Amino acid sequence: MTRTQPVEPFGTKLTTKSGNAVRLGTGSGTKWQIIKKARDASLQNTLVDELVDNLVTSVQNGFRHLDTAEIYTIHPEIAEAIKKSGVAREDLFVTTKYNPGIEQRHAFYKSGAESVDAALKEPDVEYIDLFLIHYPFFQKEYSHGQSLEDVWADLIQAKKDGKVRFIGGSNFTVDHLKLLSLVAGGDPEYSPQVNQIEFHPYLQNQSEGIREFAKENEILLEAYGPLSPLFRIVDSDGKEVVDHPLKPVMPRLAEKYGKTDAQILLRYTLQKGLLPITTSLQSDRQKEALAVYDFALDDEDVQLIDDTGSQFHFRGFFKNLYHTKD
Protein backbone atom coordinates (compact mmCIF):
# COMPACT_ATOMS: atom_id res chain seq x y z
CA MET A 1 0.00 0.00 0.00
CA THR A 2 1.35 3.41 -0.94
CA ARG A 3 0.30 6.92 -0.03
CA THR A 4 2.01 9.44 -2.29
CA GLN A 5 -0.99 11.58 -3.20
CA PRO A 6 -0.74 15.32 -2.37
CA VAL A 7 -2.08 16.27 1.04
CA GLU A 8 -3.12 19.79 0.06
CA PRO A 9 -4.69 21.18 -3.15
CA PHE A 10 -2.36 22.63 -5.76
CA GLY A 11 -2.38 26.24 -6.93
CA THR A 12 -3.02 29.48 -5.06
CA LYS A 13 -2.67 29.11 -1.31
CA LEU A 14 -5.64 30.88 0.20
CA THR A 15 -5.29 32.39 3.65
CA THR A 16 -7.50 34.37 5.95
CA LYS A 17 -6.48 37.99 6.50
CA SER A 18 -4.93 36.87 9.78
CA GLY A 19 -2.70 34.46 7.84
CA ASN A 20 -4.35 31.11 8.58
CA ALA A 21 -4.53 28.52 5.80
CA VAL A 22 -7.99 28.09 4.31
CA ARG A 23 -9.39 24.58 4.36
CA LEU A 24 -12.59 23.11 2.95
CA GLY A 25 -15.58 25.42 2.83
CA THR A 26 -19.22 25.27 3.78
CA GLY A 27 -21.65 26.38 1.11
CA SER A 28 -24.91 28.26 1.53
CA GLY A 29 -26.56 28.13 -1.82
CA THR A 30 -29.45 26.84 -3.86
CA LYS A 31 -31.52 25.28 -1.09
CA TRP A 32 -31.52 28.44 1.02
CA GLN A 33 -32.36 30.60 -1.97
CA ILE A 34 -35.44 28.47 -2.62
CA ILE A 35 -36.49 28.56 1.03
CA LYS A 36 -36.06 32.32 1.25
CA LYS A 37 -37.95 33.13 -1.94
CA ALA A 38 -40.78 30.72 -1.09
CA ARG A 39 -41.66 32.54 2.11
CA ASP A 40 -44.62 34.87 2.50
CA ALA A 41 -44.10 38.29 0.91
CA SER A 42 -44.14 39.92 4.33
CA LEU A 43 -41.04 37.91 5.28
CA GLN A 44 -38.96 38.52 2.17
CA ASN A 45 -36.86 41.22 3.80
CA THR A 46 -36.31 39.37 7.06
CA LEU A 47 -33.52 36.98 7.95
CA VAL A 48 -33.84 33.22 7.53
CA ASP A 49 -33.05 32.30 11.13
CA GLU A 50 -32.49 28.63 10.30
CA LEU A 51 -29.70 29.57 7.89
CA VAL A 52 -28.10 31.97 10.37
CA ASP A 53 -28.16 29.26 13.04
CA ASN A 54 -26.71 26.71 10.61
CA LEU A 55 -23.86 29.03 9.66
CA VAL A 56 -23.10 29.88 13.29
CA THR A 57 -23.02 26.17 14.14
CA SER A 58 -20.70 25.54 11.19
CA VAL A 59 -18.26 28.17 12.42
CA GLN A 60 -18.45 26.94 16.00
CA ASN A 61 -17.70 23.43 14.74
CA GLY A 62 -14.54 24.68 13.06
CA PHE A 63 -15.44 25.92 9.59
CA ARG A 64 -13.74 29.19 8.68
CA HIS A 65 -14.45 29.19 4.95
CA LEU A 66 -17.96 30.47 4.08
CA ASP A 67 -19.04 30.20 0.44
CA THR A 68 -22.06 31.97 -1.05
CA ALA A 69 -23.16 34.01 -4.09
CA GLU A 70 -25.24 37.10 -4.72
CA ILE A 71 -27.81 35.09 -6.68
CA TYR A 72 -28.71 33.26 -3.45
CA THR A 73 -29.75 36.58 -1.82
CA ILE A 74 -28.40 35.57 1.58
CA HIS A 75 -25.66 38.13 2.22
CA PRO A 76 -27.60 39.51 5.22
CA GLU A 77 -27.65 36.04 6.80
CA ILE A 78 -23.90 35.75 6.29
CA ALA A 79 -23.42 39.09 8.06
CA GLU A 80 -25.58 38.05 11.00
CA ALA A 81 -23.80 34.71 11.31
CA ILE A 82 -20.40 36.41 11.36
CA LYS A 83 -21.57 38.70 14.17
CA LYS A 84 -23.03 35.83 16.20
CA SER A 85 -20.19 33.37 15.64
CA GLY A 86 -17.80 35.00 18.08
CA VAL A 87 -14.96 34.53 15.59
CA ALA A 88 -13.04 37.58 14.40
CA ARG A 89 -13.69 38.62 10.80
CA GLU A 90 -10.00 38.35 9.92
CA ASP A 91 -10.07 34.67 10.95
CA LEU A 92 -12.90 33.91 8.52
CA PHE A 93 -12.69 33.52 4.75
CA VAL A 94 -15.78 34.71 2.86
CA THR A 95 -16.43 33.95 -0.80
CA THR A 96 -19.19 35.42 -2.94
CA LYS A 97 -19.87 35.53 -6.68
CA TYR A 98 -21.03 37.99 -9.34
CA ASN A 99 -24.15 36.89 -11.23
CA PRO A 100 -24.00 37.78 -14.96
CA GLY A 101 -27.61 36.84 -15.66
CA ILE A 102 -28.79 33.97 -17.85
CA GLU A 103 -31.94 32.45 -19.38
CA GLN A 104 -34.35 35.39 -19.11
CA ARG A 105 -32.92 36.50 -15.77
CA HIS A 106 -31.00 39.74 -15.68
CA ALA A 107 -27.83 40.41 -13.75
CA PHE A 108 -28.53 42.01 -10.38
CA TYR A 109 -26.08 44.84 -11.02
CA LYS A 110 -25.01 46.88 -14.03
CA SER A 111 -21.30 46.22 -13.56
CA GLY A 112 -18.80 44.19 -11.64
CA ALA A 113 -17.95 47.28 -9.62
CA GLU A 114 -21.57 47.66 -8.47
CA SER A 115 -21.65 43.98 -7.56
CA VAL A 116 -18.53 44.29 -5.41
CA ASP A 117 -19.85 47.38 -3.62
CA ALA A 118 -23.17 45.64 -2.91
CA ALA A 119 -21.32 42.59 -1.59
CA LEU A 120 -19.53 44.83 0.88
CA LYS A 121 -22.67 46.69 1.92
CA GLU A 122 -25.13 43.78 2.25
CA PRO A 123 -23.01 41.63 4.59
CA ASP A 124 -21.64 44.84 6.14
CA VAL A 125 -17.99 43.86 5.78
CA GLU A 126 -14.91 45.89 4.88
CA TYR A 127 -13.60 43.37 2.36
CA ILE A 128 -14.48 40.13 0.59
CA ASP A 129 -11.79 37.45 0.74
CA LEU A 130 -12.59 35.78 -2.57
CA PHE A 131 -14.76 37.25 -5.32
CA LEU A 132 -15.68 34.97 -8.23
CA ILE A 133 -17.63 35.35 -11.45
CA HIS A 134 -20.34 32.71 -11.02
CA TYR A 135 -20.20 31.46 -14.61
CA PRO A 136 -18.65 32.70 -17.85
CA PHE A 137 -21.67 32.34 -20.12
CA PHE A 138 -22.45 36.01 -20.66
CA GLN A 139 -25.44 37.12 -22.72
CA LYS A 140 -25.31 40.89 -23.08
CA GLU A 141 -29.08 41.24 -23.18
CA TYR A 142 -29.12 39.94 -19.59
CA SER A 143 -25.78 41.31 -18.32
CA HIS A 144 -26.64 44.98 -18.95
CA GLY A 145 -24.26 44.95 -21.89
CA GLN A 146 -21.31 43.79 -19.81
CA SER A 147 -18.82 41.27 -21.16
CA LEU A 148 -16.73 38.78 -19.21
CA GLU A 149 -13.71 40.98 -19.87
CA ASP A 150 -15.52 44.09 -18.58
CA VAL A 151 -16.40 42.46 -15.28
CA TRP A 152 -12.91 41.04 -14.88
CA ALA A 153 -11.43 44.50 -15.30
CA ASP A 154 -13.74 45.67 -12.49
CA LEU A 155 -12.55 42.84 -10.24
CA ILE A 156 -8.93 43.73 -10.94
CA GLN A 157 -9.66 47.30 -9.85
CA ALA A 158 -11.53 46.09 -6.75
CA LYS A 159 -8.49 44.04 -5.78
CA LYS A 160 -6.19 47.02 -6.31
CA ASP A 161 -8.53 49.08 -4.12
CA GLY A 162 -8.40 46.52 -1.31
CA LYS A 163 -12.09 45.63 -1.56
CA VAL A 164 -11.34 41.99 -2.40
CA ARG A 165 -8.28 39.88 -1.58
CA PHE A 166 -8.44 37.12 -4.22
CA ILE A 167 -10.29 36.98 -7.55
CA GLY A 168 -11.33 34.12 -9.78
CA GLY A 169 -14.05 32.36 -11.67
CA SER A 170 -16.50 29.53 -11.33
CA ASN A 171 -17.36 27.02 -14.04
CA PHE A 172 -14.63 28.48 -16.28
CA THR A 173 -13.03 26.54 -19.12
CA VAL A 174 -9.37 26.74 -20.13
CA ASP A 175 -10.23 29.30 -22.81
CA HIS A 176 -12.00 31.54 -20.29
CA LEU A 177 -9.02 31.42 -17.94
CA LYS A 178 -6.62 32.23 -20.78
CA LEU A 179 -8.78 35.17 -21.88
CA LEU A 180 -8.83 36.74 -18.44
CA SER A 181 -5.10 36.28 -18.07
CA LEU A 182 -4.76 38.38 -21.22
CA VAL A 183 -7.03 41.04 -19.70
CA ALA A 184 -4.64 41.05 -16.74
CA GLY A 185 -1.66 41.49 -19.03
CA GLY A 186 -0.33 38.12 -17.91
CA ASP A 187 0.17 39.36 -14.35
CA PRO A 188 -0.56 36.37 -12.06
CA GLU A 189 -1.66 38.75 -9.29
CA TYR A 190 -4.61 39.85 -11.43
CA SER A 191 -5.19 36.69 -13.44
CA PRO A 192 -7.70 34.11 -12.14
CA GLN A 193 -6.35 32.67 -8.91
CA VAL A 194 -9.26 30.30 -8.27
CA ASN A 195 -11.74 28.37 -10.41
CA GLN A 196 -14.65 26.73 -8.59
CA ILE A 197 -16.00 23.81 -10.61
CA GLU A 198 -18.32 20.85 -10.27
CA PHE A 199 -16.13 17.88 -9.41
CA HIS A 200 -16.75 14.33 -8.23
CA PRO A 201 -15.77 10.84 -9.44
CA TYR A 202 -18.47 10.91 -12.12
CA LEU A 203 -17.24 14.28 -13.43
CA GLN A 204 -13.47 14.36 -13.08
CA ASN A 205 -13.05 17.20 -15.60
CA GLN A 206 -15.94 19.67 -15.76
CA SER A 207 -14.47 20.90 -19.04
CA GLU A 208 -11.69 19.54 -21.21
CA GLY A 209 -8.22 19.79 -19.69
CA ILE A 210 -9.28 22.04 -16.81
CA ARG A 211 -7.44 20.22 -14.03
CA GLU A 212 -4.18 19.92 -15.95
CA PHE A 213 -4.28 23.59 -16.99
CA ALA A 214 -5.03 24.76 -13.46
CA LYS A 215 -2.16 22.74 -12.05
CA GLU A 216 0.28 24.02 -14.67
CA ASN A 217 -0.75 27.62 -14.01
CA GLU A 218 -1.04 27.40 -10.21
CA ILE A 219 -4.77 28.10 -10.20
CA LEU A 220 -6.58 26.67 -7.19
CA LEU A 221 -9.54 24.50 -8.11
CA GLU A 222 -12.42 24.42 -5.65
CA ALA A 223 -14.91 21.58 -5.95
CA TYR A 224 -18.65 21.98 -5.53
CA GLY A 225 -20.83 18.87 -5.54
CA PRO A 226 -18.00 16.57 -4.34
CA LEU A 227 -20.50 14.25 -2.62
CA SER A 228 -22.82 13.87 -5.62
CA PRO A 229 -22.37 10.07 -5.88
CA LEU A 230 -23.90 9.72 -2.41
CA PHE A 231 -27.11 11.46 -3.40
CA ARG A 232 -29.59 11.30 -6.26
CA ILE A 233 -27.86 10.34 -9.50
CA VAL A 234 -29.80 10.57 -12.76
CA ASP A 235 -29.05 9.52 -16.33
CA SER A 236 -29.19 11.70 -19.44
CA ASP A 237 -32.98 11.29 -19.52
CA GLY A 238 -33.39 12.47 -15.94
CA LYS A 239 -34.22 9.00 -14.60
CA GLU A 240 -32.79 8.05 -11.22
CA VAL A 241 -29.94 5.55 -11.35
CA VAL A 242 -29.99 3.31 -8.29
CA ASP A 243 -27.15 0.91 -9.07
CA HIS A 244 -24.38 3.25 -10.21
CA PRO A 245 -20.77 1.94 -10.17
CA LEU A 246 -19.55 3.52 -6.92
CA LYS A 247 -22.49 2.38 -4.82
CA PRO A 248 -20.88 -0.93 -3.71
CA VAL A 249 -17.37 0.55 -3.55
CA MET A 250 -17.94 3.34 -1.05
CA PRO A 251 -19.05 1.18 1.92
CA ARG A 252 -15.98 -1.03 1.50
CA LEU A 253 -13.64 1.95 1.56
CA ALA A 254 -15.47 3.50 4.50
CA GLU A 255 -15.03 0.29 6.47
CA LYS A 256 -11.35 0.01 5.54
CA TYR A 257 -10.51 3.49 6.83
CA GLY A 258 -13.04 3.70 9.64
CA LYS A 259 -14.59 6.77 8.03
CA THR A 260 -17.93 7.68 6.48
CA ASP A 261 -18.64 7.55 2.75
CA ALA A 262 -18.69 11.36 2.74
CA GLN A 263 -15.29 11.58 4.42
CA ILE A 264 -13.84 9.20 1.84
CA LEU A 265 -15.06 11.37 -1.05
CA LEU A 266 -13.93 14.61 0.57
CA ARG A 267 -10.50 13.10 1.20
CA TYR A 268 -10.43 11.83 -2.39
CA THR A 269 -11.18 15.36 -3.62
CA LEU A 270 -8.31 16.78 -1.58
CA GLN A 271 -5.91 14.15 -2.86
CA LYS A 272 -6.93 14.97 -6.43
CA GLY A 273 -5.69 18.48 -5.72
CA LEU A 274 -9.01 20.30 -5.24
CA LEU A 275 -10.46 22.15 -2.25
CA PRO A 276 -13.97 20.83 -1.47
CA ILE A 277 -17.02 22.98 -0.78
CA THR A 278 -19.66 21.01 1.09
CA THR A 279 -22.71 21.66 3.23
CA SER A 280 -24.80 19.99 5.90
CA LEU A 281 -27.58 20.93 8.28
CA GLN A 282 -26.38 18.40 10.85
CA SER A 283 -23.75 19.40 13.38
CA ASP A 284 -22.23 15.91 13.55
CA ARG A 285 -21.75 15.80 9.79
CA GLN A 286 -20.14 19.22 9.82
CA LYS A 287 -17.60 17.93 12.33
CA GLU A 288 -17.06 14.80 10.24
CA ALA A 289 -16.41 16.90 7.14
CA LEU A 290 -13.62 18.74 8.90
CA ALA A 291 -12.03 15.49 10.07
CA VAL A 292 -10.55 14.66 6.67
CA TYR A 293 -7.10 16.05 7.30
CA ASP A 294 -6.05 13.33 9.74
CA PHE A 295 -5.91 10.42 7.29
CA ALA A 296 -4.98 9.69 3.68
CA LEU A 297 -6.25 7.26 1.09
CA ASP A 298 -3.84 4.73 -0.37
CA ASP A 299 -2.87 5.53 -3.95
CA GLU A 300 -4.56 2.38 -5.19
CA ASP A 301 -7.83 3.44 -3.57
CA VAL A 302 -7.68 6.87 -5.20
CA GLN A 303 -7.11 5.04 -8.48
CA LEU A 304 -10.02 2.71 -7.72
CA ILE A 305 -12.36 5.68 -7.26
CA ASP A 306 -10.97 7.25 -10.45
CA ASP A 307 -11.46 4.11 -12.50
CA THR A 308 -14.87 3.25 -11.09
CA GLY A 309 -16.09 6.81 -11.47
CA SER A 310 -14.98 6.95 -15.10
CA GLN A 311 -17.45 4.17 -15.91
CA PHE A 312 -20.39 6.55 -15.44
CA HIS A 313 -21.05 10.18 -16.41
CA PHE A 314 -23.13 12.59 -14.36
CA ARG A 315 -23.22 16.37 -14.55
CA GLY A 316 -25.55 18.12 -12.14
CA PHE A 317 -25.14 21.70 -13.40
CA PHE A 318 -24.77 23.53 -16.73
CA LYS A 319 -25.69 20.49 -18.76
CA ASN A 320 -24.93 20.59 -22.50
CA LEU A 321 -22.81 23.73 -22.17
CA TYR A 322 -19.53 21.83 -22.04
CA HIS A 323 -20.05 18.53 -23.81
CA THR A 324 -22.69 16.82 -25.92
CA LYS A 325 -22.25 13.72 -23.73
CA ASP A 326 -24.49 15.42 -21.17
Secondary structure, DSSP 8 states (H G I E B T S, - for coil): ----S-SS-SS---B-TTS-B---EEE--HHHHHHHHHS-GGGTTS--HHHHHHHHHHHHTT--EEE--GGGT-HHHHHHHHHHH-S-GGG-EEEEEE---BTTB--SSSSHHHHHHHHHHTTT-S-EEEEEES-S---TTTTTT--HHHHHHHHHHHHHTTSEEEEEEES--HHHHHHHHHHTTT-TTTS--EEEEE-BTTBS-SSTTHHHHHHHTT-EEEEESTTGGGS--B-TTS-B-SS-TTTTHHHHHHHHHT--HHHHHHHHHHHTTEEEEE--S-HHHHHHHHTTSS----HHHHHHHHHHHTTS----SSTTSS-TT-
